[in-house]
């Protein structure tokens, strides 16, 4: 306790606002799934498919923005706000270009939705919801850029308030547009998509105005608004961002593929997969919160060239995340029936979802461990190991094991979740070794 006490305190101070934010995201996800599930099983299954398809670009864009955090964290520690502003400007440019490219790719994919093997009756529900989510990639990407900048400057509270505000807007929009309350049209799942779009645009507008006006960011604004070439800054941001983007994309592609495979077994398996994924976010968002805190602290210590302190931070983060994994697992085991039953009255979906609880509990510890080490690596800015770790763990190991468990052994959705655990175990071991080998000079 004497050795880690200071790090526990620092990580809790940084991670607690992020954790509150993530809990708000969980509340929004729960509310989305609850309202859509109450509207109908077809709507719930359709949302599972579309959300899983969009998970890849959304998480990749989040990873792209996360590449800014170690750069900003190191500059902040060294007291160089002007350079920080130029990094933010370069980051906004890169994130805008990449998010528009993803929007184009997903637009083209829209015309191939009937090729994914999903039940035919879901396609009329899938298509309009898919189109509403297309509008959200750009504002989400730009919001993430400002949010990661604030995190790198150890200001994790400001993004928290804007995200929580956007969540409130989203939930209100869901209530009005899914069911058609207070004279609004009853749009079902499409209404949920419109509410998400409005909330993301509002969140981006709010944090952008704050960044341009708040006194805390005054030193950065000079660099943000200054004219002149940004070639060096763009290259630096890209070099630390694209490996994280690819790593998160490869990782989430396994989860999206899991949704597609569950759809092969019918809408009940797909709906159960969506419900359990939503419940699983209870743990993931908590571990991610302190993973982000670890990344910020490691970045700060890299700015001071203190490798020993960076290693101590990673170990302290692991302790906290293992404690959170235990808490999450207990909640999922004790209240599994009630949690699943919250989302749908369909007994078939509840029964299929309860079969996923055991692999979901094992998943908590492995996910917490890999998030800690992955974020520690991100904090060093030496992120290229993330590329081969993700390819080996989630593509070379994860995909074949998923097909083996789910299709060949016919474990269906349960096999999908057990395959995730195998992939996460490999990722954890490889990331731990990679972080230990990184030299901070």
URPEKA-V207652 format. One record per residue. N is the residue number from 0. RES is the residue in one small letter. SS is DSSP state (hx for helix, st for strand, lp for the rest). NEAR is the number of other ideal C-beta (glycine too) atoms within 10 Angstrom. Layout:
BEGIN
n=N res=RES ss=SS near=NEAR
n=N res=RES ss=SS near=NEAR
END
This chain:
BEGIN
n=0 res=x ss=lp near=5
n=1 res=x ss=lp near=5
n=2 res=x ss=lp near=9
n=3 res=x ss=lp near=15
n=4 res=x ss=hx near=10
n=5 res=x ss=hx near=13
n=6 res=x ss=hx near=21
n=7 res=x ss=hx near=14
n=8 res=x ss=hx near=11
n=9 res=x ss=hx near=17
n=10 res=x ss=hx near=24
n=11 res=x ss=hx near=14
n=12 res=x ss=hx near=12
n=13 res=x ss=hx near=24
n=14 res=x ss=hx near=27
n=15 res=x ss=hx near=16
n=16 res=x ss=hx near=21
n=17 res=x ss=hx near=25
n=18 res=x ss=hx near=22
n=19 res=x ss=hx near=17
n=20 res=x ss=hx near=24
n=21 res=x ss=hx near=23
n=22 res=x ss=hx near=17
n=23 res=x ss=hx near=20
n=24 res=x ss=hx near=19
n=25 res=x ss=hx near=19
n=26 res=x ss=hx near=15
n=27 res=x ss=hx near=23
n=28 res=x ss=hx near=19
n=29 res=x ss=hx near=18
n=30 res=x ss=hx near=17
n=31 res=x ss=hx near=23
n=32 res=x ss=hx near=25
n=33 res=x ss=hx near=17
n=34 res=x ss=hx near=23
n=35 res=x ss=hx near=28
n=36 res=x ss=hx near=23
n=37 res=x ss=hx near=15
n=38 res=x ss=hx near=19
n=39 res=x ss=lp near=16
n=40 res=x ss=hx near=18
n=41 res=x ss=hx near=19
n=42 res=x ss=hx near=23
n=43 res=x ss=hx near=27
n=44 res=x ss=hx near=31
n=45 res=x ss=hx near=30
n=46 res=x ss=hx near=27
n=47 res=x ss=hx near=27
n=48 res=x ss=hx near=28
n=49 res=x ss=hx near=25
n=50 res=x ss=hx near=21
n=51 res=x ss=hx near=23
n=52 res=x ss=hx near=21
n=53 res=x ss=hx near=21
n=54 res=x ss=hx near=18
n=55 res=x ss=hx near=22
n=56 res=x ss=hx near=26
n=57 res=x ss=hx near=22
n=58 res=x ss=hx near=20
n=59 res=x ss=hx near=24
n=60 res=x ss=hx near=24
n=61 res=x ss=hx near=20
n=62 res=x ss=hx near=25
n=63 res=x ss=hx near=29
n=64 res=x ss=hx near=29
n=65 res=x ss=hx near=26
n=66 res=x ss=hx near=26
n=67 res=x ss=hx near=30
n=68 res=x ss=hx near=28
n=69 res=x ss=hx near=28
n=70 res=x ss=hx near=27
n=71 res=x ss=hx near=26
n=72 res=x ss=hx near=28
n=73 res=x ss=hx near=24
n=74 res=x ss=hx near=23
n=75 res=x ss=hx near=23
n=76 res=x ss=hx near=17
n=77 res=x ss=lp near=12
n=78 res=x ss=lp near=9
n=79 res=x ss=lp near=17
n=80 res=x ss=hx near=17
n=81 res=x ss=hx near=15
n=82 res=x ss=hx near=17
n=83 res=x ss=hx near=27
n=84 res=x ss=hx near=25
n=85 res=x ss=hx near=23
n=86 res=x ss=hx near=27
n=87 res=x ss=hx near=26
n=88 res=x ss=hx near=20
n=89 res=x ss=hx near=25
n=90 res=x ss=hx near=30
n=91 res=x ss=hx near=20
n=92 res=x ss=hx near=15
n=93 res=x ss=hx near=24
n=94 res=x ss=hx near=27
n=95 res=x ss=hx near=14
n=96 res=x ss=hx near=12
n=97 res=x ss=hx near=22
n=98 res=x ss=hx near=25
n=99 res=x ss=hx near=13
n=100 res=x ss=hx near=12
n=101 res=x ss=hx near=22
n=102 res=x ss=hx near=16
n=103 res=x ss=hx near=12
n=104 res=x ss=hx near=12
n=105 res=x ss=hx near=18
n=106 res=x ss=hx near=12
n=107 res=x ss=hx near=8
n=108 res=x ss=hx near=16
n=109 res=x ss=hx near=13
n=110 res=x ss=lp near=8
n=111 res=x ss=lp near=8
n=112 res=x ss=hx near=16
n=113 res=x ss=hx near=11
n=114 res=x ss=hx near=8
n=115 res=x ss=lp near=15
n=116 res=x ss=lp near=9
n=117 res=x ss=lp near=23
n=118 res=x ss=lp near=16
n=119 res=x ss=hx near=7
n=120 res=x ss=hx near=11
n=121 res=x ss=hx near=21
n=122 res=x ss=hx near=15
n=123 res=x ss=hx near=10
n=124 res=x ss=hx near=21
n=125 res=x ss=hx near=24
n=126 res=x ss=hx near=15
n=127 res=x ss=hx near=17
n=128 res=x ss=hx near=25
n=129 res=x ss=hx near=23
n=130 res=x ss=hx near=16
n=131 res=x ss=hx near=20
n=132 res=x ss=hx near=22
n=133 res=x ss=hx near=19
n=134 res=x ss=lp near=17
n=135 res=x ss=lp near=21
n=136 res=x ss=hx near=23
n=137 res=x ss=hx near=20
n=138 res=x ss=hx near=21
n=139 res=x ss=hx near=26
n=140 res=x ss=hx near=28
n=141 res=x ss=hx near=23
n=142 res=x ss=hx near=25
n=143 res=x ss=hx near=25
n=144 res=x ss=hx near=30
n=145 res=x ss=hx near=27
n=146 res=x ss=hx near=28
n=147 res=x ss=hx near=29
n=148 res=x ss=hx near=30
n=149 res=x ss=hx near=23
n=150 res=x ss=hx near=26
n=151 res=x ss=hx near=28
n=152 res=x ss=lp near=22
n=153 res=x ss=lp near=19
n=154 res=x ss=lp near=18
n=155 res=x ss=hx near=24
n=156 res=x ss=hx near=14
n=157 res=x ss=hx near=21
n=158 res=x ss=hx near=23
n=159 res=x ss=hx near=20
n=160 res=x ss=hx near=16
n=161 res=x ss=hx near=23
n=162 res=x ss=hx near=23
n=163 res=x ss=hx near=18
n=164 res=x ss=hx near=16
n=165 res=x ss=hx near=26
n=166 res=x ss=hx near=21
n=167 res=x ss=hx near=14
n=168 res=x ss=hx near=18
n=169 res=x ss=hx near=25
n=170 res=x ss=hx near=19
n=171 res=x ss=hx near=15
n=172 res=x ss=hx near=21
n=173 res=x ss=hx near=23
n=174 res=x ss=hx near=17
n=175 res=x ss=hx near=19
n=176 res=x ss=hx near=23
n=177 res=x ss=hx near=25
n=178 res=x ss=hx near=16
n=179 res=x ss=lp near=14
n=180 res=x ss=hx near=11
n=181 res=x ss=hx near=7
n=182 res=x ss=hx near=6
n=183 res=x ss=lp near=14
n=184 res=x ss=lp near=11
n=185 res=x ss=lp near=13
n=186 res=x ss=lp near=20
n=187 res=x ss=lp near=23
n=188 res=x ss=hx near=25
n=189 res=x ss=hx near=20
n=190 res=x ss=hx near=26
n=191 res=x ss=hx near=26
n=192 res=x ss=hx near=27
n=193 res=x ss=hx near=21
n=194 res=x ss=hx near=25
n=195 res=x ss=hx near=24
n=196 res=x ss=hx near=20
n=197 res=x ss=hx near=20
n=198 res=x ss=hx near=25
n=199 res=x ss=hx near=23
n=200 res=x ss=hx near=18
n=201 res=x ss=hx near=19
n=202 res=x ss=hx near=26
n=203 res=x ss=hx near=23
n=204 res=x ss=hx near=14
n=205 res=x ss=hx near=17
n=206 res=x ss=hx near=26
n=207 res=x ss=hx near=17
n=208 res=x ss=hx near=11
n=209 res=x ss=hx near=17
n=210 res=x ss=hx near=21
n=211 res=x ss=hx near=12
n=212 res=x ss=hx near=10
n=213 res=x ss=lp near=15
n=214 res=x ss=hx near=6
n=215 res=x ss=hx near=12
n=216 res=x ss=hx near=22
n=217 res=x ss=hx near=11
n=218 res=x ss=hx near=17
n=219 res=x ss=hx near=26
n=220 res=x ss=hx near=17
n=221 res=x ss=hx near=13
n=222 res=x ss=hx near=22
n=223 res=x ss=hx near=21
n=224 res=x ss=hx near=10
n=225 res=x ss=lp near=12
n=226 res=x ss=lp near=5
n=227 res=x ss=lp near=8
n=228 res=x ss=lp near=7
n=229 res=x ss=lp near=19
n=230 res=x ss=hx near=9
n=231 res=x ss=hx near=10
n=232 res=x ss=hx near=22
n=233 res=x ss=hx near=18
n=234 res=x ss=hx near=11
n=235 res=x ss=hx near=19
n=236 res=x ss=hx near=28
n=237 res=x ss=hx near=17
n=238 res=x ss=hx near=14
n=239 res=x ss=hx near=24
n=240 res=x ss=hx near=27
n=241 res=x ss=hx near=19
n=242 res=x ss=hx near=23
n=243 res=x ss=hx near=27
n=244 res=x ss=hx near=25
n=245 res=x ss=hx near=18
n=246 res=x ss=hx near=30
n=247 res=x ss=hx near=23
n=248 res=x ss=hx near=23
n=249 res=x ss=hx near=23
n=250 res=x ss=hx near=26
n=251 res=x ss=hx near=22
n=252 res=x ss=hx near=20
n=253 res=x ss=hx near=23
n=254 res=x ss=hx near=21
n=255 res=x ss=hx near=19
n=256 res=x ss=hx near=21
n=257 res=x ss=hx near=23
n=258 res=x ss=hx near=25
n=259 res=x ss=hx near=16
n=260 res=x ss=hx near=24
n=261 res=x ss=hx near=29
n=262 res=x ss=hx near=22
n=263 res=x ss=hx near=15
n=264 res=x ss=lp near=18
n=265 res=x ss=lp near=15
n=266 res=x ss=hx near=23
n=267 res=x ss=hx near=20
n=268 res=x ss=hx near=27
n=269 res=x ss=hx near=30
n=270 res=x ss=hx near=33
n=271 res=x ss=hx near=31
n=272 res=x ss=hx near=29
n=273 res=x ss=hx near=27
n=274 res=x ss=hx near=27
n=275 res=x ss=hx near=27
n=276 res=x ss=hx near=23
n=277 res=x ss=hx near=23
n=278 res=x ss=hx near=26
n=279 res=x ss=hx near=21
n=280 res=x ss=hx near=19
n=281 res=x ss=hx near=20
n=282 res=x ss=hx near=26
n=283 res=x ss=hx near=20
n=284 res=x ss=hx near=19
n=285 res=x ss=hx near=26
n=286 res=x ss=hx near=28
n=287 res=x ss=hx near=25
n=288 res=x ss=hx near=26
n=289 res=x ss=hx near=29
n=290 res=x ss=hx near=28
n=291 res=x ss=hx near=27
n=292 res=x ss=hx near=30
n=293 res=x ss=hx near=32
n=294 res=x ss=hx near=30
n=295 res=x ss=hx near=30
n=296 res=x ss=hx near=27
n=297 res=x ss=hx near=32
n=298 res=x ss=hx near=27
n=299 res=x ss=hx near=24
n=300 res=x ss=hx near=23
n=301 res=x ss=hx near=23
n=302 res=x ss=hx near=19
n=303 res=x ss=lp near=13
n=304 res=x ss=lp near=11
n=305 res=x ss=lp near=15
n=306 res=x ss=hx near=16
n=307 res=x ss=hx near=9
n=308 res=x ss=hx near=17
n=309 res=x ss=hx near=23
n=310 res=x ss=hx near=17
n=311 res=x ss=hx near=18
n=312 res=x ss=hx near=28
n=313 res=x ss=hx near=23
n=314 res=x ss=hx near=14
n=315 res=x ss=hx near=25
n=316 res=x ss=hx near=29
n=317 res=x ss=hx near=20
n=318 res=x ss=hx near=15
n=319 res=x ss=hx near=24
n=320 res=x ss=hx near=29
n=321 res=x ss=hx near=15
n=322 res=x ss=hx near=13
n=323 res=x ss=hx near=20
n=324 res=x ss=hx near=21
n=325 res=x ss=hx near=14
n=326 res=x ss=hx near=13
n=327 res=x ss=hx near=26
n=328 res=x ss=hx near=19
n=329 res=x ss=hx near=12
n=330 res=x ss=hx near=15
n=331 res=x ss=hx near=23
n=332 res=x ss=hx near=12
n=333 res=x ss=hx near=10
n=334 res=x ss=lp near=13
n=335 res=x ss=hx near=20
n=336 res=x ss=hx near=13
n=337 res=x ss=hx near=8
n=338 res=x ss=hx near=21
n=339 res=x ss=hx near=23
n=340 res=x ss=hx near=17
n=341 res=x ss=hx near=18
n=342 res=x ss=hx near=26
n=343 res=x ss=lp near=24
n=344 res=x ss=lp near=11
n=345 res=x ss=lp near=20
n=346 res=x ss=hx near=9
n=347 res=x ss=hx near=15
n=348 res=x ss=hx near=27
n=349 res=x ss=hx near=20
n=350 res=x ss=hx near=13
n=351 res=x ss=hx near=25
n=352 res=x ss=hx near=28
n=353 res=x ss=hx near=16
n=354 res=x ss=lp near=17
n=355 res=x ss=lp near=26
n=356 res=x ss=hx near=19
n=357 res=x ss=hx near=15
n=358 res=x ss=hx near=20
n=359 res=x ss=hx near=24
n=360 res=x ss=hx near=20
n=361 res=x ss=hx near=16
n=362 res=x ss=hx near=24
n=363 res=x ss=hx near=28
n=364 res=x ss=hx near=21
n=365 res=x ss=hx near=19
n=366 res=x ss=hx near=25
n=367 res=x ss=hx near=29
n=368 res=x ss=hx near=22
n=369 res=x ss=hx near=26
n=370 res=x ss=hx near=28
n=371 res=x ss=hx near=30
n=372 res=x ss=hx near=25
n=373 res=x ss=hx near=29
n=374 res=x ss=hx near=28
n=375 res=x ss=hx near=27
n=376 res=x ss=hx near=28
n=377 res=x ss=hx near=28
n=378 res=x ss=hx near=32
n=379 res=x ss=lp near=24
n=380 res=x ss=lp near=21
n=381 res=x ss=lp near=19
n=382 res=x ss=lp near=26
n=383 res=x ss=lp near=14
n=384 res=x ss=hx near=20
n=385 res=x ss=hx near=25
n=386 res=x ss=hx near=15
n=387 res=x ss=hx near=14
n=388 res=x ss=hx near=26
n=389 res=x ss=hx near=27
n=390 res=x ss=hx near=15
n=391 res=x ss=hx near=16
n=392 res=x ss=hx near=25
n=393 res=x ss=hx near=25
n=394 res=x ss=hx near=16
n=395 res=x ss=hx near=13
n=396 res=x ss=hx near=18
n=397 res=x ss=hx near=27
n=398 res=x ss=hx near=17
n=399 res=x ss=hx near=13
n=400 res=x ss=hx near=20
n=401 res=x ss=hx near=24
n=402 res=x ss=hx near=16
n=403 res=x ss=hx near=15
n=404 res=x ss=hx near=22
n=405 res=x ss=hx near=25
n=406 res=x ss=hx near=15
n=407 res=x ss=hx near=10
n=408 res=x ss=lp near=12
n=409 res=x ss=lp near=10
n=410 res=x ss=lp near=17
n=411 res=x ss=hx near=21
n=412 res=x ss=hx near=25
n=413 res=x ss=hx near=20
n=414 res=x ss=hx near=22
n=415 res=x ss=hx near=29
n=416 res=x ss=hx near=26
n=417 res=x ss=hx near=21
n=418 res=x ss=hx near=26
n=419 res=x ss=hx near=24
n=420 res=x ss=hx near=20
n=421 res=x ss=hx near=18
n=422 res=x ss=hx near=25
n=423 res=x ss=hx near=25
n=424 res=x ss=hx near=17
n=425 res=x ss=hx near=20
n=426 res=x ss=hx near=27
n=427 res=x ss=hx near=22
n=428 res=x ss=hx near=15
n=429 res=x ss=hx near=20
n=430 res=x ss=hx near=25
n=431 res=x ss=hx near=18
n=432 res=x ss=hx near=12
n=433 res=x ss=hx near=21
n=434 res=x ss=hx near=22
n=435 res=x ss=hx near=11
n=436 res=x ss=hx near=9
n=437 res=x ss=lp near=19
n=438 res=x ss=lp near=7
n=439 res=x ss=lp near=18
n=440 res=x ss=lp near=5
END
